[in-house]
Amino acid sequence: MTTNTITAATSSDSPAPAVYAPEEPARLNLAGLAPDVYKAMIRLDAVAHEGLDPALAELVKIRASQLNHCAFCLDMHSKDALAAGESAERIIQLGAWRESRHFYTEKELAALELTEAVTLLTDGFVPDEVYARVAVHFEERELARLLSLILVINSWNRIAVTSRSVPGHYTPGQFAAHK
């Protein structure tokens, strides 16, 4: 368990450490307990990315992770995106992408809209107009990969949230050897 501290200004402007809540321990190690399932997810994740722009893929993964409240995946994919050259501003604006449309290309906007529609299926179904917009920007094979990527990140989100994977310790590329 790790305790995070920061320095905060006090009324006398002298630094005083601020102590955060302790980390919750992870519940389950899927990789250790079901390595065949974990390895299959890793392989599925790798093939879902094929043919997709890596920057777009990270934006999609971050947005799905925001919607699913997956702190571990937010930590991982934000760090990976930054390490790959994505701007902090675009990552920060993802939570309000509809109001920050000018930060993204039309293709990215269509992918984000599809990501939300697929991730929030409890709201109904993927509307025809959402599918039509994304189909304008993605040829069918690329669209199939995009949909696969969205399905995979939603699965990872559910694994990480359920097993309570601990955010804050990931370093970019940490799992690259597993792919």
N, C-alpha and C positions, 0 to 999 in steps of 0.2 A: 504494500500500500504506500502511496506517495502523498505527501502533503505539499501543496503548492503555496508559495508565498510571493507577495509583491511588496513593493515599497509604496506607501501612500503618504501624502502630506497630512500633517496634523495641524491643529490650531497654531502651534508654534513653528510650523513649517519645517520641523525636523522629521527626517524619515522614520517611519514606524512600519514594521512588517505587518502586512495583512495576511491572515491565515484563511485559506479556503477550506471548504468542507472536505473531509477525507474521501478518497476514491472508494467507490463500491467495488467489491471484488467481482471478477467474472464468475458466471454461474457454471459455464460448460466450455470445454475445449473441443469443438467439433473436429478439428484437425487430428487431435490425439485419440479421440474416442470413435470416430467414424472416418478414418483416413481415406477410404475408398470414395465416400460421398464428397469429402472435401476436395480430393484430387479431381473428381468428375466436375465439380463446380469450377475449379481453376481452369480446366480444359474448356468448359463451356464459355467461361468468361473470355478466354483468349480468342476463341474462334468468333465470338460475337463482335469483337472489335475489328476483325479483318475488313479492310476496305472503307473504314470510317475515319474521318479526320480525328486525330487524337485530341485536339482541343475541344471539338464538339462533343466527343465521348465523355470527357471530364465534366463539361458543363451539364450534360444529361445526368451523369452519376451524382453530381452535387445536388442538382435540383430534386431528383428522386429521394435522395437521402434527407434533404430538408423536409420534404413532405412526409416522410416516414419517421422523422425524428430520430434518425440514426446518427448519434454523435460520433461513433467510431468511424463510420464511412465518411462523414463530413470532414473529420480530421484528416483521414487518409487522402481523399480525393482533392480537397483544397490544397494540401501540401504537394501532391503530385502535379496538380495544375500549375501552381506557382513555380515549382521546379522546372516545368516544361516551358515556362515563359508566359503563362497566362497572367493578366494584370489582376492585382488585388481588387481594383475597382469593379471589374466585371464579375468577379466571384462574389463580392459583397452585394452587388445589385441583383443577383439571381433570385433572392427572396421576393423581390418586387419587380421582376422582369417586365411585367405588363406596363408598369409605369416608367420603366427604364429602357424601353424598346430601342432607343438610339444607341445603346451600348452593343447591340447584337445585329448580326446579319439576318436577312429574311429567312435563310435556311436554318440558322440557329433558333430563331423565334418559332418556326414551324416544329422543330425538334423538341423544343421546350413545351410547346402546347401539347404535342403528342405524349410527351413524358408525363405531364399532369393528367391527361385523359386516361392513360393506361394505369398509372399509379393509383388514381382515385376511382377505380372501377366501381366502388361501392356507391358512387354517385349515379350510376346507370350504365352507360356504355360509351364507347368512343364515338362521338358524333360524326356524321358523314362529312360535315364541313371541315372538321379538324383533319380527318383523313385526306380529304381533297386538297387542303392546303399543304400538307406534308408531301403528298404525292407530286405536287408541282416542283418541289425542290430536290426530291430524291428519286432516282430511278428504282425500279422494283427490287433489284438485288440489294441495293444499298438500304432501301426502306426495310427489307427483311432483316438486315443486320442491325439497323437502328432499333427495330422492335425487339429483336433478340437481346440487344444490350439493355434495353429498358426492363425486360423480363428478368435478366440476370441480376442487375443492380437491385431490383425489388426483392429478389430472393436473398441476396447478400444482406440487404437491410434487415430483413426478417430474421436471418440467422444471427446477425450481430446484436440486434435489439433483444431478442429472446435469450441469447446466451450472455447478455450484458458485457459485450466486448468493451474494454476500457479505452477511451480516447486519450490522446495526448502523448503517446509514446511512439507513434509511427514516424519513420523517417522515409522520405521519398525513395521509391524503388525497393523498399524492404522485401516485398514479396515477388520481385521480378524473377528470382531464381526458381520459383515454384511454377512459373508459366511454361 
